Amino acid sequence: MSEPAQDMTPDQVRQIHQNLREQIGKVIVGQDEVIEQILICVFCRGHGLLVGVPGLAKTLLISTIARTLSLDFSRIQFTPDLMPSDITGTEVIEEDKSTGQRSLRFVRGPIFSNVVLADEINRTPPKTQAALLESMQERQVMVGGVRHELPHPFFVLATQNPLEQEGTYPLPEAQLDRFMYQVLIRYPSADEELEVMRRISTKDDQTIEAVLDGPGIEAIQTLVRHVPVAEHVMKYALRLVRATRVSEPEFKAAAPQVVQDYVSWGAGPRASENLILSAQGWALLAGETHVTPEHIRKVAKPVLRHRILTNFNAEADQVGTDDIIEGLLEAVSIEASDKRESSQLDEAIRN
C-alpha cells in the first residue's frame, strides 16, 4: 500500500525505507550498498551513473525500484545511430479527415517517464547525449519552440560498461558532473550468486508491492533538505573538495601528496553541494537527527569518483579514483588545521 502524500516524520521515512528494502530484496539478491545509493539519489532529487560489467541485473534493479515507488519506467538502449528526437520525441503532421486541415502534433519520446534507464549511455554520439543531459538539468524538453515539462518526479539512471571501450563516446567531465553519484556495481559474493541460481531454478515469481508514490517521494525530498547540518560539517566537506583542486597554485601547495601525485583536475562546486545533500539523505535513512562528518565520509566516493580527473602517473601506477579518495579522507582532518584556514572558511560560509 502506498504511503499517502502528506508531511512525513523521520520515523515514517525510516519505516518506508525498511519496507522498500524488503520489497526490493524479493527480486534483487545482495547489492545492499548499490540499492542504498540509488535510493539516496531518488530522495535527493539527483541522477545516478551506474558502472558495471554486463549481467549484474542493472536493468532489473532499476525497474524493481521503480515498481516499489509506483513510478513509470522506460528503458532507452543507446546505440551509435540514436538521434535526439528518438529520446525527446518529435512533431508529426496530423490531418483532420473532416476538414482536411493539417497541424503539427508532438509525439512524446521515452524521456517522458518518471524513471529513465539510459542503457550504455556512452555508446551514442555527443549530440544525443547532450539532449538527454539537457533534460536532466532543465527537466523539460523544447521542441519547435514549445516547452514540454517532464513528469514529476523525474530521475535518470544511466549505465556504462567499463570493459568495452571500442566504438564508444565517453561522457565529457562537464556532463559527468551532472550526475549526483557514480555507483559501482561489483560481482556478487559466492553465497549471493548461489541464491540467484536457486531463485532462477525454482521459477518462483515474486509479487512486488508499491511502498511509495510520487507525492510521497517529493515529501521525502523536502524533508531531506531540513536535516540539520552543523557548520563544522560543512567546513569538512568544503575542505575535502578544495583539497582535490591541484590545477590552481593556491590549492596545490596545501593538497595532500596523493592528490599532488595523481590528480590533474579536481572537483567543482557541484561536488560540495552533492556531498552535503546526499549526506542529509544518508542521515535521514539511517535514523540520525543530524549530519555528522562520518556521513560525509560515507558518500565521498560516489560523489567524487567521477569528478576527479587523474593524470598519467595514476594510470602508470594503476591508482584509481577510489584509491585517491581514500588517501584524501586519511589526509584531510575533520577540524581545520590552522586558524587562518578556519577564518577563510567561516567567511566563505557566511557569504
N, C-alpha and C positions, 0 to 999 in steps of 0.2 A: 504494500500500500504506500503510495507516495505521500511524503510529508506535505502538509498544507503550506501555502505561501503566506508566511507571516514572519514577524520578527522572531528570530531564534535566539536561544540562550546557548552558551558554550556547552552545557551538559547535553542539550539536544543535538548539537553538532557532533559531539563525541559519539553519541548513540547512532547517529546517521552514518558516521564513518565506520563504526563497527559493523553495522548492517551491510554497508557497501562491500566491505572486505569479505564478509560471509558469502554474499551472493556471487561476487567475482570468483571466489575460491571454489565455487561449484564447477567452474569451467576451466579456470587457469590454475595450474599447479606451480607453486613457488612464485618466484619473481616478486617477492614482497617489496623490495626496495623500488623496483620499477613501477609497480602499481601505486605506491605511496607518492612517488614523484609526479606521476601523471595526474593523480587526484589533486595534488597541490597546484599544478598548473591550471587545472579546471577551476579550483576555488579561488585562485589569484587572478583569474581572467587573463591567463597567458597562453602561449602556444609552445608546443614541445617538438623537439627533433630527436627521433629515436634512431640509434645506430646499432645495428646488429646483423649478423650473418643470416642467410635465408633459413627458414624452418623453425624459427623461435616463436612462432604464433603471435607475431606483432599485430596482424590484421584481426585475429580472433580476440586478442586482448582489448584492442581499441573498440571493436564492435560490442564486446561484452560490457565494457564500461558505459558505452552509450545506451545500452538497453537498461542497465541498472539506474540510469539517470533520466529515463523517459525522453531521450533526445533522438532526433532524426540523425541518421548516419549515412554518409556517402563515401565511396572509395573511388579515387582517381588514380589510375595507373599511368604514371608519367612515361612517355616514350619520346624519341627524338622528333617525331612528326606531330606532336601535340601542339595545338595552336591556343593562344589566349582565349579565343571565343569558345573553345571546347570546354573551358573551365567556367568562364563567367556567364556564357550564354550569348545569344545573337538575336538580331532583329530579322524577322521574316515578313514577306509581303503576304497579306491576307486579303482575299476578295470577298465582299459581301454579295452572295449569289442573288439576293433580291433586288439590289440596286446597281450592282456592277462596280461599285466603288472599291478602291483598293486602299489599304492602310498598312502601316508597319506595326507589328506586334512583337514584343520582346519575349523570347522563349528563354526561361531561366536555365542556367547550367548547373552542374553538380555542386558548385560552390555554395548554392543556396540550401544549406543544411546546417544543423547545429554542430555536428562533429564531422569534420572532413579529414579523411585519411589520404594524405598526399604520398602515395607509394613510390619510392625510389625517385625522389624529387630531383636528384642530381642527374637524371637521365634525359632531361628535357632542356632545350636551349634557354638562354638567359631571358629572352623576351617573354616566354611563357612563365618562367619562374617569377619574373617581375610582376606579372598580372596577379599571381597568387599572393605574393608578398604585399602588394598594394591592398588587396582585400583584407589581409590580416591586420594591417596597420589602421586602415580607414574604416574597416567593417562596412564597406559599401562597394558598389560596382557602378561605374559610369559608362553608359552605352548610348551613343548618339546624343550626348549632352544631357541625358536624363539620369538622375541619381536613383539607384535601386538599393535600398538598405538591406543588409544581410540579417538573417534571423537572430534573435537573442535567446539564450546565449550562443556564442559562436567561438569554436576552437578549431585550430588546425594542428594536426599531429602528423608530421612528415617523417618519412623513413629514409635511411640511406644504408646501402650495403658497403661496408668498409673494405671488402675484398676485391670486387670487380671495379677497376678504375678506367678500363678501356671504353671509349665511347661515352664518357660522362662529362657533365658540365658542373664542376664543383661550385657551390654557392660562395659568392664573394663574402669577405668578412663583414661588410656593411649589412648584408642581407642575413647572415647568420645571427647578427646582433638582435634581429627582430624576434628570435626565439628566446623565450624565458629560460628554458632548460635544454641541455643536450643530455639525453638519457641513454646510457649504455646498457644494452641487453646482452647478457652473457649466457653461456651454456648452462643448462640446469645441472644440479648435482645428480649423482647416481641414483639416489633414492627418489628424487623428483622425476627423473626420466623413467624409472621403473613404474611409478604411479601413472605417468602419462600412457605407458604401454598397457597397463591394466585397464584404464578407462577406455582406450580405443578398442580393446579386445571384447569388452562387455557390451559396447554399443548402447550404453545407458544414457539417453539424452536427459540432461538436467534442465529443469524449469527455472528460468531466471525471473525473479520478481523485481519490479521497479521500486526503488527506495526513495527517489527524489524526483522533482520535476524542475522545469526551467525557472519559474519564480522562486522556488526553494534554493536553487543554486545561486541566484542573484542575491537572495537574502544572506547566504553564507559569504558571498563575495564582499558584501557590505560589512559584515561582522569581522572579517579578516582584517580590514583596514582600521578597526577600532581596538585591535590588540595593542596594549601599551608597549612602547619601545623606549628604553632609557637612553639618555644622551651618551653615556659611555659605550653603549652597544652600537649606536650609530657611528661613533668615532672609530670603533674597532673595525666595522665594516668598511668605513672610508679608508682606513689605513691599509687594509688588505688590497683594496682595488688600486689605490695610488702606488702601492709597492710594486705593481706589475708594469708601471709606465717607464720603461727604460729608454724610450725614444727621445725623451727630453732631458737635458742636462740637470735640471733642478730635481728630478726624480731619481736619475740613475745613480747618483752618489749614495743615496740612502737605501737603495733597493737591496734586498738580500742577495747573497752571492749566487744562489741557484737561478735567480731571475737575471742577474747580470750575465751569467754564462750562457743561458739557453733561450732567452726571450728577445724577440726583435720588435714586438709591438704589444702593448698592454691593453687592458680592458678600459672601456669608456664609462661615462656616467650612467648609462643604462644598466651596467653591471651593479653599481651601487644601489640603484633603485630596486632591482630584482633581488639582491641579497636581502634587503630589509623586508620587502613584500613577501617573498617566499618563506623567510624566517617567521614572519607573522602567521602565515598559513600553517607551517610546521608546528608552531607553538599551540595554535588552536586545536589542531587534530590530535596533538599529544596530551591535551588536557591541561596545559600550562596557562597561568594567568597573565604572563608577560614574556617578552622575548629576552633570551639570555645570549651571551656570546657563544655558548655551545650550539644554539640553534643556527647561528651564523656559520659555524664550522661545518654543521651537517649539510647545509645547502651550498657550500662553497664550490664543490666540484661540478655539480650540474649547471651552476650559474656561470662559472668562469672558464670551463674547459674549452668552449667554442669561441671564447672572446680573447684568448691568449694566442698570439702568433709566434711560433717557435722559429729558431734560426737553424743554420746548417749544423752547428755544433750539437744541437739536440738530436738531429737526425743521425749524425755520425755516432753519437754515444747512446743511441736508442733510448732517449729520455722523452717521455710523453708529457702531455699537459697535466695529467693527474699526478705524475711524479713532481712536477714543478709546484703544483698547488699544495701537495703535502709538505714540500720544503718551505713554502710560503707560510703555511699555518704554523710550522715549527718556529720560524724566524720572527714572525710578527707577534709581539706581545699584546695581551688584551688591554693593558694600560699604556698610555703614551710614554715613550722613552725619555722625553725631556719636556721641560716647561714651555719651551719655545714652540714645539710641535703641538702641545696641548692648546696653547693660546691661539695658534693658527686655525686649528680645527674648531675651537669654540666660535671664532669669528665667522668661519665658513658656515657653520650650522645656523648661527643667528641670522646670517644674510639669506 
